[in-house]
Amino acid sequence: MKKNYYLFLLMIPFAVFALLSNSGGKTGGYSGSPGDGFTSCSDCHSGGNFNAVPNISTTIPAAGFEYGVTYEVSVSVTSSSTRHGFQLTAEDAANAKVGSFTAGSNNQVVNGGTHVTHTAGGTGDTVWTFEWTAPSTAVEGNEITFYTAVNATNANGGTSGDQVVKTSVAYNLNSIGVADKDLLEMSIYPNPAVDVLNVSIDDYQDAQVQITDLTGKVVLTQALSSKEVNISHLNSGLYMLNVQSGNLQANAKLLKE
């Protein structure tokens, strides 16, 4: 009997640590987005009612977002609770993660850069502000959606008596702003490609090529002095290719084998 008693005492610090660790933000996909399987912290946190109302606001204009531009994003909540947490992500029409985040005060970037969540110091906040940089190349459906799940807690360190609420906001690509730039005639081959990609344009002077993965991470940037681009170091998968020459640009999808 004493053995079991001592084992129980040893387990207490680990249990407390497990409960407190989530107060510093949770890794894994818990934004409630389609790409996260609609999973949120409501799978564990439930039973409370603080009349919580979440909101997402951004500096993206009504005309839409533009490639490569950085915008400010804020998650806020009104509720009768004194302790809150959140997680947010951005996805395109195919539910792929897009863009890149830069953390602000009392929040952090997790999951390889695809999500933002609160820190332990941010649980007393009701507004968290950070930055999102749009991908530099085309996104599926020419639209992005921010998804967030906010947890209003009873601050008891457990998962019962909390309320999780979700919301989302979508933005289209600013097609007017793109139309003036997207005039560069380009062809790429072979596609799929293995080691070398040929990019054919009329004028290579001052041309730049940039390749990003589906999360918006830049994996290659170089001056395009000839049509050959070495992509042998890239992992197999789907990428977005952007070529700029002066005020002109063109975009294409690239499959690396």
C-alpha positions in Angstrom: 0.0 0.0 0.0 2.9 2.3 0.8 4.4 1.7 -2.6 1.2 2.9 -4.3 1.0 5.9 -2.0 4.6 7.0 -2.8 4.0 6.4 -6.5 1.0 8.7 -6.3 3.0 11.4 -4.6 5.7 11.1 -7.3 3.1 11.5 -10.0 1.7 14.8 -8.7 4.5 17.1 -10.0 4.2 15.6 -13.4 0.4 16.0 -13.5 0.7 19.6 -12.3 3.4 20.2 -15.0 1.1 18.8 -17.7 -1.8 21.0 -16.7 0.4 24.1 -16.5 2.2 23.5 -19.8 -0.9 24.2 -21.8 -1.1 27.6 -20.1 1.9 28.5 -22.3 0.2 27.6 -25.5 -0.5 24.3 -27.1 1.4 22.8 -30.1 -0.3 20.7 -32.7 -3.2 21.8 -34.8 -6.0 23.1 -32.6 -7.3 26.1 -34.5 -10.5 24.4 -35.6 -9.6 24.8 -39.2 -10.3 22.3 -42.0 -6.6 21.7 -42.3 -6.4 20.9 -38.6 -9.3 18.4 -39.0 -11.7 20.9 -37.3 -9.9 20.0 -34.1 -9.9 22.6 -31.3 -9.3 22.6 -27.5 -13.0 21.8 -27.1 -12.0 18.2 -27.3 -10.7 18.6 -23.7 -11.9 22.0 -22.4 -15.7 22.2 -21.9 -18.5 22.7 -19.5 -18.1 26.4 -18.9 -20.1 29.4 -20.2 -18.4 32.8 -20.1 -20.4 34.3 -23.0 -17.2 34.3 -24.9 -17.2 36.0 -28.3 -14.0 35.7 -30.5 -12.9 38.0 -33.3 -10.2 38.2 -35.9 -9.1 41.6 -37.3 -6.4 42.4 -39.8 -4.9 45.3 -41.7 -5.7 43.6 -45.0 -7.7 46.1 -47.1 -11.2 45.4 -48.5 -9.6 45.0 -51.9 -7.7 41.9 -50.7 -4.2 40.8 -49.9 -1.2 41.1 -52.2 1.7 38.7 -52.7 4.6 39.0 -50.3 3.0 41.9 -48.2 3.1 41.8 -44.4 -0.1 42.5 -42.5 -1.0 42.9 -38.9 -3.4 40.3 -37.4 -5.2 40.4 -34.1 -7.2 37.8 -32.2 -9.5 39.2 -29.5 -12.2 37.9 -27.2 -14.8 39.4 -24.9 -16.0 37.2 -22.0 -16.6 37.2 -18.3 -13.4 35.1 -17.8 -10.1 36.4 -16.6 -7.9 33.9 -18.3 -7.8 33.1 -22.0 -5.8 31.3 -24.7 -5.9 31.0 -28.4 -4.5 29.3 -31.5 -4.7 30.7 -35.1 -3.7 29.5 -38.6 -4.1 30.6 -42.2 -5.2 28.3 -45.1 -6.0 28.5 -48.8 -9.0 27.1 -50.6 -7.4 23.7 -50.6 -6.9 23.8 -46.8 -3.1 24.1 -47.2 -1.2 26.3 -44.7 -0.1 29.6 -46.4 2.0 32.5 -45.5 4.4 33.0 -42.5 3.8 34.4 -39.0 5.9 36.7 -36.9 5.1 36.7 -33.2 4.1 39.8 -31.2 3.8 40.5 -27.5 2.6 37.5 -25.4 2.2 35.1 -28.3 4.5 32.7 -30.2 4.8 30.9 -33.5 4.6 27.1 -33.3 4.3 23.9 -35.4 7.1 24.9 -37.8 5.6 28.4 -38.4 2.1 27.4 -39.4 0.3 28.5 -36.2 0.3 31.2 -33.6 -0.7 30.7 -30.0 -0.5 32.5 -26.6 2.4 32.4 -24.2 2.1 31.8 -20.4 2.4 35.6 -20.0 -0.5 36.1 -22.4 -3.2 34.2 -20.6 -4.3 37.4 -18.9 -4.8 39.2 -22.3 -7.9 39.5 -24.3 -6.1 40.8 -27.5 -3.1 39.2 -29.2 -1.4 40.9 -32.1 1.2 39.5 -34.5 2.1 39.7 -38.2 1.3 37.5 -41.2 3.2 37.7 -44.5 1.3 36.6 -47.6 3.0 34.1 -49.8 5.0 35.5 -52.7 3.3 33.3 -55.2 -0.3 32.2 -56.2 -2.5 30.5 -53.6 -5.2 27.9 -54.3 -8.5 29.6 -55.1 -6.9 33.1 -54.8 -8.2 33.3 -51.2 -7.0 32.8 -47.7 -8.9 32.2 -44.5 -7.7 32.8 -40.9 -9.1 30.3 -38.4 -8.9 30.7 -34.6 -10.1 28.9 -31.5 -10.2 30.8 -28.2 -10.4 29.2 -24.8 -12.1 31.1 -22.0 -11.1 29.3 -18.8 -12.1 29.2 -15.1 -8.4 29.4 -14.2 -8.4 26.3 -12.1 -5.6 24.6 -14.0 -7.8 21.8 -15.3 -9.9 21.3 -18.4 -13.4 21.3 -17.0 -15.5 24.4 -16.7 -13.9 26.1 -19.7 -15.5 27.4 -22.9 -13.9 27.1 -26.4 -15.3 29.4 -29.2 -14.2 29.5 -32.8 -14.4 32.0 -35.6 -12.8 32.6 -39.1 -12.4 35.4 -41.6 -11.6 35.1 -45.4 -9.8 37.4 -47.8 -9.5 37.3 -51.6 -6.4 38.2 -53.6 -6.3 41.8 -54.7 -6.7 40.9 -58.4 -6.6 44.6 -59.4 -3.2 45.1 -58.0 -1.9 41.9 -59.5 -3.3 42.6 -63.0 -0.8 45.4 -63.6 2.1 43.2 -62.7 1.1 39.8 -64.0 1.9 40.5 -67.6 5.2 38.6 -68.0 5.0 35.8 -70.6 6.7 32.7 -69.2 6.8 28.9 -69.7 8.5 26.3 -67.5 9.6 22.8 -68.5 9.8 20.0 -67.7 7.0 20.0 -65.2 7.2 17.7 -63.2 11.0 18.3 -62.9 13.8 16.4 -61.2 17.0 18.3 -61.1 16.9 21.2 -63.6 13.9 23.4 -64.4 13.9 25.6 -67.5 12.2 29.0 -67.2 11.7 30.7 -70.5 10.9 34.4 -70.6 11.6 37.1 -73.2 14.2 39.1 -71.2 16.4 37.8 -68.4 17.9 41.2 -67.5 17.2 42.0 -63.8 14.9 38.9 -63.6 14.5 37.1 -60.2 13.1 33.7 -59.5 11.6 32.7 -56.2 10.2 29.3 -55.2 8.1 28.7 -52.1 6.5 25.6 -50.5 2.8 25.4 -49.7 3.3 27.0 -46.3 4.7 30.1 -47.9 8.3 29.3 -46.9 10.9 30.5 -49.4 13.1 27.6 -50.5 14.9 29.2 -53.4 15.7 32.8 -54.5 18.2 33.7 -57.2 18.9 36.0 -60.1 17.6 34.4 -63.3 20.5 35.0 -65.7 19.7 32.0 -67.9 16.7 29.7 -68.3 18.2 26.9 -66.2 17.3 26.7 -62.5 18.9 24.0 -60.3 16.2 22.5 -58.1 18.0 19.2 -57.2 18.2 20.2 -53.5 14.4 20.5 -53.1 12.3 17.8 -51.6 9.7 16.1 -53.8 6.4 17.9 -53.7 4.3 20.8 -55.0 5.8 24.4 -55.0 4.9 27.8 -56.2 7.2 29.6 -58.6 7.3 33.4 -59.0 9.4 35.2 -61.6 9.8 39.0 -61.6 11.4 41.1 -64.3 11.1 44.9 -63.6 7.4 45.7 -63.0 6.3 42.4 -64.6 5.7 39.1 -62.9 4.4 35.6 -63.6 3.4 32.7 -61.3 3.2 28.9 -61.9 2.9 25.7 -59.9 5.9 23.4 -60.0 5.9 19.7 -59.2 9.3 18.4 -58.0 9.8 14.7 -58.4 
